[in-house]
Amino acid sequence: MVKEAVERVLSIRAEVDEAARRSGRSGRDVALVAVSKNHSVEAMKAFATAPIDGFGENRVQEAVEKRALWPDRGLPWRMIGHLQRNKVRKALAVFDSLDSLDSVDLALTLERVLAEEGRELPVLVEVKCSDDEARTGLAPDGVEALLERVVTSCPHLSVEGLMTIGPLDGGERATRRAFSSLREQRGRLRERTGLALPHLSMGMSGDYLWAVEEGSTVLRIGTALFGRR
């Protein structure tokens, strides 16, 4: 099982390297997050020695239960799903970062708990870059205001970039458009806010090569690594 897991990661890494070269970058600049939601701790452990950069989970309670079975902190765990404010304290007990910050209210709740605990949290702002009703995230025209509020009121949050999810059935053209729009927005926000925003988290099992070519620095890969749930 471990051998198969490593081989899957290496295969994806090779494809990412090639896609990165096509866009004038290095594959070393692209992090690979294994999306482990709905998969067992045993399945996750198979990837513990593979060249991945962490695990991604969508639901707080599932992550809490898994952490109880596997308390090892060797690889970071990232919260990639929508986080409700009433679950912030539980989430902070198991996650090392949040990739789906989508409101000022959530930012302020995180700040209050983080201040109590005396720690900082890396975050990505989730942006909705398509008209797909199934996708979540902050509207593009609301991102700058959120960033300004975080900078002025949330010293325990470290904004490291933006995240988006491609349209569910948009095809290559629509998906690339969503990814390129996030990249372009990141450029405008850098100029207006002075924030470095080094990371763009975009790309999953069905579209990660397009995402790399459009500038992604963080991929969230589930099915291509773990198989169907």
C-alpha positions as CSV (number, residue, x, y, z in Angstrom):
1,M,0.0,0.0,0.0
2,V,2.9,2.4,0.8
3,K,4.7,1.6,-2.4
4,E,1.5,2.2,-4.4
5,A,1.0,5.5,-2.6
6,V,4.5,6.7,-3.3
7,E,4.3,5.7,-7.0
8,R,1.0,7.7,-7.4
9,V,2.6,10.8,-5.9
10,L,5.7,10.5,-8.0
11,S,3.6,10.1,-11.1
12,I,1.7,13.2,-10.3
13,R,4.9,15.0,-9.4
14,A,6.4,14.2,-12.8
15,E,3.3,15.6,-14.6
16,V,3.4,18.7,-12.4
17,D,7.1,19.2,-13.2
18,E,6.3,19.1,-16.9
19,A,3.4,21.5,-16.6
20,A,5.4,23.9,-14.5
21,R,8.2,23.9,-17.2
22,R,5.6,24.8,-19.8
23,S,4.7,27.9,-17.8
24,G,8.3,28.8,-17.1
25,R,8.4,27.6,-13.5
26,S,9.8,24.8,-11.5
27,G,7.7,21.9,-10.1
28,R,9.5,22.5,-6.8
29,D,7.4,25.7,-6.5
30,V,4.2,23.7,-6.4
31,A,3.0,22.1,-3.1
32,L,0.9,18.9,-3.2
33,V,-1.8,18.5,-0.6
34,A,-3.4,15.1,-0.3
35,V,-7.1,15.5,0.2
36,S,-8.0,12.7,2.6
37,K,-11.6,13.4,3.4
38,N,-13.7,10.3,3.7
39,H,-10.6,8.1,3.7
40,S,-9.2,6.2,6.7
41,V,-6.3,7.0,8.8
42,E,-4.7,3.8,7.6
43,A,-5.0,5.1,4.0
44,M,-3.5,8.4,5.0
45,K,-0.5,6.8,6.8
46,A,0.4,5.1,3.5
47,F,1.3,8.6,2.2
48,A,3.3,9.7,5.3
49,T,6.6,8.9,3.6
50,A,5.6,10.1,0.1
51,P,6.7,13.5,-1.2
52,I,3.5,15.3,-0.3
53,D,3.2,18.6,1.6
54,G,0.4,17.9,3.9
55,F,-3.2,16.6,4.2
56,G,-6.4,18.4,3.4
57,E,-9.7,17.8,5.2
58,N,-13.1,19.3,4.6
59,R,-14.9,18.6,7.8
60,V,-13.9,19.5,11.3
61,Q,-15.5,16.6,13.1
62,E,-13.9,14.0,10.8
63,A,-10.5,15.6,11.3
64,V,-10.9,15.6,15.1
65,E,-11.7,11.9,15.0
66,K,-8.7,11.2,12.8
67,R,-6.4,13.2,14.9
68,A,-7.4,11.1,18.0
69,L,-6.3,8.0,16.1
70,W,-3.2,9.6,14.6
71,P,-1.8,12.5,16.7
72,D,1.5,12.6,14.8
73,R,2.3,16.1,13.7
74,G,4.8,15.1,11.0
75,L,2.9,16.6,8.1
76,P,0.6,19.7,8.3
77,W,-3.1,19.3,8.2
78,R,-5.0,22.0,6.2
79,M,-8.7,22.9,6.6
80,I,-9.9,23.2,3.0
81,G,-13.6,23.2,3.5
82,H,-16.0,25.9,4.7
83,L,-15.5,26.6,8.4
84,Q,-18.4,27.6,10.6
85,R,-17.6,30.0,13.4
86,N,-19.0,27.8,16.1
87,K,-16.4,25.1,15.2
88,V,-13.4,27.4,15.2
89,R,-12.0,26.3,18.5
90,K,-12.2,22.6,17.5
91,A,-10.7,23.3,14.1
92,L,-7.7,25.1,15.6
93,A,-7.0,22.1,17.8
94,V,-6.3,19.9,14.8
95,F,-5.4,22.1,11.8
96,D,-2.2,23.8,11.1
97,S,-3.7,26.2,8.5
98,L,-7.0,27.4,7.0
99,D,-7.3,27.5,3.2
100,S,-10.9,28.8,3.1
101,L,-11.2,32.1,4.9
102,D,-14.3,33.7,3.4
103,S,-15.7,36.4,5.7
104,V,-14.8,39.1,8.2
105,D,-16.9,37.5,10.9
106,L,-14.9,34.3,10.6
107,A,-11.6,36.2,10.6
108,L,-12.6,38.0,13.8
109,T,-13.6,34.8,15.5
110,L,-10.3,33.1,14.6
111,E,-8.4,36.1,15.8
112,R,-10.2,36.1,19.2
113,V,-9.4,32.4,19.8
114,L,-5.9,32.6,18.4
115,A,-5.1,35.6,20.7
116,E,-6.3,33.5,23.7
117,E,-4.0,30.7,22.7
118,G,-1.1,32.9,21.8
119,R,-0.5,31.5,18.3
120,E,-0.6,32.5,14.7
121,L,-2.5,30.8,11.8
122,P,-1.6,30.8,8.1
123,V,-4.7,31.4,6.0
124,L,-5.7,31.6,2.4
125,V,-8.8,33.6,1.3
126,E,-11.3,31.5,-0.7
127,V,-12.5,33.4,-3.7
128,K,-15.5,32.3,-5.9
129,C,-14.2,32.7,-9.5
130,S,-17.0,31.2,-11.4
131,D,-20.8,31.4,-11.6
132,D,-21.2,27.8,-10.4
133,E,-23.8,27.8,-7.6
134,A,-22.2,24.7,-6.1
135,R,-19.0,26.5,-5.3
136,T,-18.3,28.5,-2.2
137,G,-16.1,31.5,-1.5
138,L,-16.0,35.2,-1.2
139,A,-17.1,37.3,-4.3
140,P,-14.0,38.8,-6.0
141,D,-15.1,42.4,-5.2
142,G,-15.1,41.7,-1.5
143,V,-11.6,40.3,-1.1
144,E,-9.8,43.6,-0.8
145,A,-12.0,44.7,2.1
146,L,-11.5,41.4,3.9
147,L,-7.7,41.7,3.5
148,E,-7.7,45.2,4.8
149,R,-9.7,44.2,7.9
150,V,-7.4,41.2,8.6
151,V,-4.3,43.5,8.3
152,T,-5.8,46.1,10.7
153,S,-7.7,43.8,13.2
154,C,-6.3,40.3,13.0
155,P,-2.6,40.2,13.9
156,H,-2.7,36.5,14.6
157,L,-3.8,35.7,11.0
158,S,-1.1,35.4,8.4
159,V,-2.6,35.8,4.9
160,E,-0.5,33.8,2.5
161,G,-2.6,33.9,-0.6
162,L,-5.8,33.0,-2.3
163,M,-7.7,29.8,-3.0
164,T,-10.4,28.9,-5.6
165,I,-12.2,25.9,-6.9
166,G,-12.8,25.5,-10.6
167,P,-16.3,25.2,-12.1
168,L,-17.9,21.8,-11.6
169,D,-18.6,21.1,-15.3
170,G,-17.0,24.1,-17.0
171,G,-14.5,22.3,-19.3
172,E,-11.0,23.5,-19.9
173,R,-11.8,27.0,-21.2
174,A,-14.0,28.0,-18.3
175,T,-11.7,26.3,-15.7
176,R,-8.6,28.1,-17.1
177,R,-10.6,31.4,-17.1
178,A,-11.4,30.9,-13.4
179,F,-7.8,30.1,-12.5
180,S,-6.3,33.0,-14.5
181,S,-8.8,35.4,-13.0
182,L,-7.6,34.5,-9.5
183,R,-4.0,35.0,-10.6
184,E,-4.8,38.4,-12.1
185,Q,-6.7,39.4,-9.0
186,R,-3.7,38.4,-6.8
187,G,-1.6,40.8,-8.9
188,R,-4.0,43.7,-8.3
189,L,-4.3,42.9,-4.6
190,R,-0.5,42.9,-4.2
191,E,-0.4,46.4,-5.6
192,R,-3.3,47.7,-3.5
193,T,-2.5,46.1,-0.2
194,G,1.2,45.6,-0.2
195,L,0.8,42.0,0.8
196,A,3.0,39.4,-0.8
197,L,0.3,36.8,-1.2
198,P,2.8,34.2,-2.4
199,H,0.3,31.3,-2.8
200,L,-2.5,30.4,-5.2
201,S,-4.3,27.3,-4.2
202,M,-6.1,26.0,-7.3
203,G,-6.4,22.7,-9.0
204,M,-7.8,19.3,-8.0
205,S,-7.6,15.8,-9.5
206,G,-9.5,16.7,-12.7
207,D,-7.8,20.0,-13.5
208,Y,-4.5,20.3,-11.7
209,L,-2.3,20.4,-14.8
210,W,-4.3,23.4,-16.1
211,A,-4.0,25.0,-12.7
212,V,-0.2,24.6,-12.7
213,E,0.0,26.2,-16.2
214,E,-2.1,29.1,-14.9
215,G,0.1,29.7,-11.9
216,S,-1.0,27.5,-9.0
217,T,1.4,27.0,-6.1
218,V,-0.8,24.6,-4.1
219,L,-2.7,21.6,-5.5
220,R,-5.4,19.8,-3.6
221,I,-5.4,16.2,-4.9
222,G,-7.8,13.5,-3.6
223,T,-9.2,11.0,-6.1
224,A,-6.0,10.8,-8.2
225,L,-4.1,9.8,-5.0
226,F,-6.6,7.8,-2.9
227,G,-8.9,6.6,-5.5
228,R,-12.7,6.8,-5.5
229,R,-14.4,7.1,-2.1
